[in-house]
């Protein structure tokens, strides 16, 4: 008799997350923060002594979202912080790889995102207007990353991600920190936002 392939992952918290049917009860912020702090953006092809992690990127996207939508309810800032949270399990695939994998990647990402959102009191699906604002913040972050640490020229980054309004970037700089610091910063920001909802 053939056995089913394993479709779950054991987390450091002890939770067993079923990737085919994730449930909110198996989601822990510590697992998300730990995983994202060790997942490199840009497939690790960035300058610096530390990889630029998805956790660090998520903190920047949340900050940018707050600048784009300063009057948005705190819950949407939390959604911005969690926008790439499924990557704590499935990793960060660059866009060309996502295209090659096809729609199954998007389906898996959507299932995980829904479970994560419900776990932290958000709707399973973020409203389209908010999703667009988060995507805008994500693209601005990508432009910053591309030009500051990934070797893109301003012109090349602007071609792929659009040229951001300089006012939104005021005072922001890409930070490269050890994973443990990023993990702590991500967890702390999550708790702060959750406590303000």
N, C-alpha and C positions, 0 to 999 in steps of 0.2 A: 504494500500500500504506500503510495506517494505521500510525503508529508508536505504540508503547506509551507512556503518560504516564510521566514520570520519577517514580520512587518511592524515590529515594535522596537523601541530603543529604551534601554534602562538609563535613567537619569541619575545624576549624583545625589539627588534628594531621595532616591530609592523608588521614585515613581516609574511606572512602565507606560510609556506613551505609545499608543497604537497609531501608527501613521495613516492607516486606512480609515480609522474611525476615532479620531482624537476627541477626548472628552475634557471639559474644563477642570474637572476634579484632578486630572493628572498634570496640570500646568502649575509650575511654581516659578515665581519671578527670579529666584536665585539660580535656577537652571537656565533660564533665558539669559540673564546677565552674564553668567559664566560662559555659556556657549558663544554668545555674541562677542564677548571680549576676546575670544580666541579665533574668531572667523575673520580672515583678512579680506578687505575690499580690494578690488583691482587684481584679484588673484595673487596678492602679495607683491605686485610690481610697483612699489612705491619707495620713495627715498626715505631714509631715516633709520634709526636703530631699532625701532619697533614697527610691526605691521600696523597699518591703519585699520582698525577693527570696525565691524558693523555696529558694535556698541557705541564707539566714538562717533561714527557717522549718525547714528540714531539720536544721540544727544544734540548734535549740530542741527539735524533736521527739525527737531522739536523747538530749538531756539529760533530757527528761521521761520517756522510756522507761526510762532508767537509774534514775529515781526510782520509777517504777511497778514495775519488775522488777529490783531491785538485784542479785539473784543470777543473772540471766540470763547465759549465755555471751556473750563479746564478739562473736561472729558475729551475734548478734541485735541488738546495738547498731549494728553495721555495716548490718544490714538496715534498721534504723530510720533511719539517716542516708541510706540510698539509697531510702527509701520513695517519694519523688517523682522519682527520677532520670530516668524516661522523659520528664519535662517539659522536659529540656534540648533535646529534639527537637520535641515536640508542644505545648509551651507549657502554661501553667496555665489550664485552663478552669474557671470557677466552676461549681458544681453545676447551676444551671439550664441552662447551655449544654450540659453533659455529658448531661443528660436530653434535651435537644432533639436532640443528635447521635445518640443511641441507642446500641445495643450495639456498634457498630463501634468507638467510642472505647475501650471497655473491652477489646476484643480486641487493638487496637493497643498499648494500655498494657501488657497482659499479655505480649505477645510481646517488647516492649522490656525489661520488667522481668526476664523469664526470662534473656535474653541478658546483661543487666547483672549479675544475680546469679551466673550461671555464670562470668562473666569474673573476678569477685572471690572465687571459691571458696565461694559460698553455694549452697544448693539452688535450683533454678529456681523452685520455689514454696515460699514460707515457710509453716511449719505454722500451722494455723488459730488455735491458742492464742496464738502469737507475733503473728500478724497482728492479732488482737483487741487485744492490748496496745499495739501500734504505733498502731492506729486510736484507742484511748483517748488516747494521747499526742497524736495529731494533733488530736483534738477539743479537748483542753485548750489546745493551741497556738492553735487557731482562736478559742477563747473569749478568750484573752489578746490576740490580734491585734485581734479585733472591739472589745474594750473599750478597749484602749490606743491604737490607731492608726486604726481603721476607723469610728469614730463611733457604735458601738452602745452602748446603755445596758446595764447589768449584766443587767437583766430580759430585754431582747430577746436578748442573746447567750446567756443561759441557756436560753431557749426553743428556740433552734436547736442549741446545742452542749452543753447540760447545764452545771450549775454545778460547777466543779471543787473538789476538796478544797483548802482554803487551804494546808495543810501541803505539798502537792506544789508549790505556786507559790512557796514561801519563797525569797526572795532573787533571783527571776527577774524580769527586765524586758526588754521588747522593745527591741532595738537596731536603729538605722538607721545603716548604714555604707556607704561608697562600694563599688561592685561589686568593685573590685580587692582590697579588704580582706576582703570576704566570700568571694571566690574563694580567696584564700590560706588563710583559716581553714577552709574546707570541705576543701580539698586536704590541709591539715595534719592535720585530724581523721581523715580517711579513712586516711591513712598510719599514724597512731597506732593506730587500731583494727585495721587490717590487720596491723600488726606485732605485735599482741597476741594474734592468733588462733593 
